[in-house]
Amino acid sequence: MSKTHPTLTIDLNHGAKVLEVPTGQTLLAALKAQEVHLASACGGKGLCGFCKVKVLFGAPAPGPVDKQKLSEDEITNGMRLACQMELSPGADLAIEVAGTLLPARSYRAVVERIDPLTYDINHVRLRLVDPAAMTFEPGQYIQLDRPASAECPGVSRAYSMASRPSETDIVELMIRRVPNGMMSVWVHECLAIGDEVSLTGPFGEFALSSRKLPMVWVAGGSGMSPFWSMVHHLREIGNTRKVYFFFGAVALRDLFLVDEWRTLEAELDWLEFIPAISGGEENWDGERGLITEVIARHLPEIPSPLEAYLCGSPGMCNAACNVLTDNGVNERMIFFDKFA
Ligand SMILES: Cc1cc2nc3c(=O)[nH]c(=O)nc-3n(C[C@H](O)[C@H](O)[C@H](O)COP(=O)(O)OP(=O)(O)OC[C@H]3O[C@@H](n4cnc5c(N)ncnc54)[C@H](O)[C@@H]3O)c2cc1C
């Protein structure tokens, strides 16, 4: 007979939901079981620091991981990491999570296509099955699950959606193969057309503002993913905001969808596509240099004030942010989606 745990009550967002959940698990797991999906790129291991909740009542003392991932102000204001909070009998809670998280839920989907974009990036197209549609903003991400097996304990990883919100039954991802990566190697080597996968989402606040300012977009590698969603969304809604998309790569083999972006650029008078390679290959008539150097060369021609959206490795995002602020771009107008 399985052991049953006593329950406790969690008041979510001032009574928006009141949950009766078993103790003996983390708050993150308890919320997930009730279809309240907090962002958690590391799957609850205390590595990403994404699963923040504000504990209004019943906050435990902050643990070492809370102290590492949260600022002193956040801790003083009752923020805790849900993956670090073990639920114990009698310790009822009142918590607050971002309202944008409440629509996140789990989905079953079927792999419809897998297309290589480069030697290490695959474009994966999933068709949602249950539920069969997702509402999201271009720029948001989902968490893909790899089921537990003899080789792997079961992991969940964040991937930005490349698909457009109007195709509500489709989730497209651009996934780079990370050497020895538990999820990305599985996606590249094991996932096949027709397979069923589970995912949760949508998550994230990397979304286009409603300002009318020109936008600089900067990406490297699979960091193109949210911009592919954004450009198609903007095209569909009849955008007129100017967009300058800087796409950086080391070598020609790292560039992808260049012809498709150039076709979009020819069609859309608000789009400028600026791909660049930093290596010395001959067969390339586009921009050369580190993407930061290319941005610095172009910034004087771009009307300001402007907004900047950066997506890719933390190193690239930080370097691009520095070059933008050094050239007078307001830090508060720079938005990130760091793949870390
Ligand atoms: C909000 C968000 C959105 C993301 N969107 C995308 C996306 O659209 N496309 C995409 O390809 N990735 C994206 N990522 C990264 C993705 O979530 C995984 O971290 C990545 O796929 C590696 O997972 P893994 O399980 O394969 O590797 P792991 O098993 O977690 O890591 C294996 C080893 O590689 C190292 N490692 C982990 N990540 C990287 C990396 N990016 N580069 C180099 N070394 C690494 C680790 O330190 C470890 O040593 C996103 C991350 C975040 C936080």
The ligand as an ORCA input file, in Angstrom:
! r2SCAN-3c Opt
* xyz 0 1
  C      14.926     30.623    -21.804
  C      15.817     29.667    -22.581
  C      15.551     29.436    -23.921
  C      16.358     28.549    -24.647
  N      16.103     28.349    -25.972
  C      16.912     27.534    -26.700
  C      16.688     27.362    -28.100
  O      15.737     27.918    -28.682
  N      17.536     26.552    -28.783
  C      18.605     25.914    -28.162
  O      19.351     25.191    -28.856
  N      18.821     26.070    -26.828
  C      18.001     26.847    -26.090
  N      18.224     26.982    -24.743
  C      19.247     26.134    -24.086
  C      18.599     24.771    -23.695
  O      17.606     24.988    -22.713
  C      19.593     23.773    -23.095
  O      20.321     24.381    -22.074
  C      20.554     23.210    -24.130
  O      19.837     22.575    -25.182
  C      21.501     22.171    -23.483
  O      20.713     21.178    -22.852
  P      21.237     19.662    -22.803
  O      20.327     18.908    -21.900
  O      21.427     19.145    -24.160
  O      22.665     19.822    -22.152
  P      23.070     19.506    -20.627
  O      23.014     18.048    -20.392
  O      22.266     20.403    -19.732
  O      24.564     20.031    -20.631
  C      25.654     19.272    -21.096
  C      26.956     19.993    -20.941
  O      27.016     21.109    -21.831
  C      27.130     22.338    -21.127
  N      26.151     23.223    -21.781
  C      24.854     23.366    -21.489
  N      24.275     24.248    -22.328
  C      25.252     24.670    -23.166
  C      25.293     25.567    -24.243
  N      24.192     26.238    -24.655
  N      26.483     25.747    -24.910
  C      27.575     25.094    -24.496
  N      27.600     24.216    -23.470
  C      26.464     24.017    -22.805
  C      26.767     22.059    -19.705
  O      27.490     22.891    -18.818
  C      27.175     20.597    -19.571
  O      28.553     20.484    -19.281
  C      17.438     27.870    -24.008
  C      17.685     28.125    -22.653
  C      16.892     28.999    -21.949
  C      17.194     29.240    -20.484
*
